[in-house]
Amino acid sequence: MEQAGVNNSIQTHLNNYKQGIGTYTQMMPELIGAYNEFTGACFKEGEISQKNKHLMALGISVYSQDEYCIIYHTKGCIDQGCTDKEIFETIGVAAALGGGAAMSQGVTLVQECMNQLSNMKH
């Protein structure tokens, strides 16, 4: 468990994103509304579960080196009840396609997210 006053970098990233998207929404409400409607439809439960959709999105995020999406979809995986092993297997698949760059995100940022976000749920 983290000590009080220690910078929680994952939570800081999530807060920065929320603040940034809030500002952007004020300036571009129609665009954000359409984007949110589209992504909401993409992640809706269907033939593929939301859990598996977040695992896919995490793999793509790791492959593409998108740190904010890595954080967001690691949280989505945890929220959907993914096991650590399911997340690690997803990193393996991403690394098979993305090589060392994908593996480095998986063994650093994803694990940092898992540790910090799991501690936040307790």
C-alpha positions as CSV (number, residue, x, y, z in Angstrom):
1,M,0.0,0.0,0.0
2,E,1.3,3.5,-0.8
3,Q,2.1,6.0,1.9
4,A,0.1,9.2,2.2
5,G,1.8,12.0,0.3
6,V,3.6,9.8,-2.1
7,N,2.8,10.8,-5.7
8,N,0.5,8.3,-7.3
9,S,1.6,8.7,-10.9
10,I,-1.3,6.5,-12.4
11,Q,-3.9,8.5,-10.5
12,T,-2.2,11.7,-11.6
13,H,-2.3,10.6,-15.2
14,L,-6.0,9.7,-14.9
15,N,-6.8,13.1,-13.3
16,N,-4.8,15.0,-16.0
17,Y,-6.8,13.2,-18.7
18,K,-10.1,14.0,-17.0
19,Q,-9.1,17.6,-16.7
20,G,-7.9,17.8,-20.3
21,I,-11.0,16.1,-21.7
22,G,-13.2,18.4,-19.6
23,T,-11.6,21.5,-21.2
24,Y,-11.8,20.0,-24.6
25,T,-15.5,19.1,-24.1
26,Q,-16.2,22.7,-23.3
27,M,-14.7,23.8,-26.5
28,M,-15.9,20.9,-28.7
29,P,-19.0,19.5,-27.2
30,E,-20.5,18.1,-30.4
31,L,-17.3,16.3,-31.4
32,I,-16.8,14.8,-27.9
33,G,-20.4,13.7,-27.8
34,A,-20.1,11.9,-31.1
35,Y,-16.8,10.4,-30.0
36,N,-18.2,9.2,-26.7
37,E,-21.2,7.7,-28.5
38,F,-19.0,5.9,-30.9
39,T,-16.6,4.5,-28.3
40,G,-19.5,3.6,-26.0
41,A,-21.0,1.5,-28.8
42,C,-17.6,-0.1,-29.5
43,F,-17.2,-1.3,-25.9
44,K,-20.8,-2.3,-25.4
45,E,-21.4,-5.9,-24.4
46,G,-22.1,-7.9,-27.5
47,E,-20.9,-11.1,-29.1
48,I,-17.5,-10.2,-27.5
49,S,-17.7,-9.4,-23.8
50,Q,-16.6,-6.0,-22.4
51,K,-13.8,-7.9,-20.6
52,N,-12.4,-9.2,-23.8
53,K,-12.8,-5.9,-25.6
54,H,-10.7,-4.2,-22.9
55,L,-8.1,-6.9,-23.2
56,M,-8.0,-6.3,-26.9
57,A,-7.8,-2.6,-26.4
58,L,-5.0,-3.0,-23.9
59,G,-3.0,-5.1,-26.4
60,I,-3.5,-2.5,-29.1
61,S,-2.5,0.3,-26.7
62,V,0.7,-1.5,-25.6
63,Y,1.5,-2.2,-29.3
64,S,0.9,1.4,-30.3
65,Q,2.8,2.8,-27.2
66,D,-0.3,4.9,-26.2
67,E,0.4,5.5,-22.5
68,Y,-3.0,7.1,-21.6
69,C,-4.8,4.2,-23.3
70,I,-2.6,1.7,-21.6
71,I,-3.6,3.2,-18.2
72,Y,-7.3,3.5,-19.2
73,H,-7.6,-0.1,-20.6
74,T,-5.6,-1.6,-17.7
75,K,-8.1,0.0,-15.4
76,G,-10.9,-1.3,-17.7
77,C,-9.4,-4.8,-17.5
78,I,-9.3,-4.7,-13.7
79,D,-12.8,-3.2,-13.5
80,Q,-14.1,-6.1,-15.8
81,G,-12.5,-8.7,-13.5
82,C,-9.5,-9.7,-15.6
83,T,-7.0,-11.8,-13.8
84,D,-3.3,-10.8,-13.7
85,K,-2.5,-13.8,-15.9
86,E,-5.1,-12.7,-18.6
87,I,-3.5,-9.2,-18.6
88,F,0.0,-10.7,-18.8
89,E,-1.0,-13.0,-21.7
90,T,-2.4,-9.9,-23.5
91,I,1.0,-8.2,-23.1
92,G,2.7,-11.3,-24.5
93,V,0.5,-11.2,-27.6
94,A,1.2,-7.5,-28.1
95,A,4.9,-8.1,-27.7
96,A,4.8,-10.9,-30.3
97,L,3.7,-8.3,-32.8
98,G,5.3,-5.2,-31.3
99,G,8.6,-6.6,-30.1
100,G,10.7,-5.1,-27.4
101,A,8.9,-1.7,-27.4
102,A,5.6,-3.4,-26.6
103,M,7.2,-5.7,-24.0
104,S,8.8,-2.8,-22.2
105,Q,5.4,-1.1,-21.8
106,G,4.0,-4.3,-20.5
107,V,6.6,-5.0,-18.0
108,T,6.7,-1.4,-16.7
109,L,3.6,0.8,-17.2
110,V,1.0,-2.0,-17.2
111,Q,2.4,-3.6,-14.1
112,E,2.6,-0.2,-12.4
113,C,-1.1,0.4,-13.3
114,M,-2.1,-3.0,-12.0
115,N,-0.3,-2.4,-8.7
116,Q,-1.7,1.1,-8.1
117,L,-5.2,0.5,-9.4
118,S,-5.6,-2.7,-7.5
119,N,-4.6,-0.9,-4.3
120,M,-7.1,1.8,-5.0
121,K,-10.0,-0.8,-5.1
122,H,-9.2,-2.0,-1.5
